[in-house]
Amino acid sequence: MESQPLDLGDSVWQYKPWWCQPWSILLTTAIAIGGSWQLFHRLWVTGLVGLPVLAWAGFFVIVFPRLARETGLLAEMRQQHGGKA
């Protein structure tokens, strides 16, 4: 199975729906952390909410795109979409 070389502009985000884009992930993170603070006004509760939410956002915004590129998932996504975004 021969894979096509990736374009420098090729991105995993081209193949994801709007609710799985970096802006929506970061917005959800900000709303969850800010909402926790607005509701409880307790640093420890906001910390309990913030740590896993930040870990989730960090994985999907920073780690997942790199892993998709390195493991060939990005090439598979491109192939499934007919070789174009």
Secondary structure, DSSP 8 states (H G I E B T S, - for coil): -------TT--GGGGS-GGGSHHHHHHHHHHHHHHHHHHH--HHHHHHHHHHHHHHHHIIIIIHHHHHHHHTHHHHHHHHTTT--
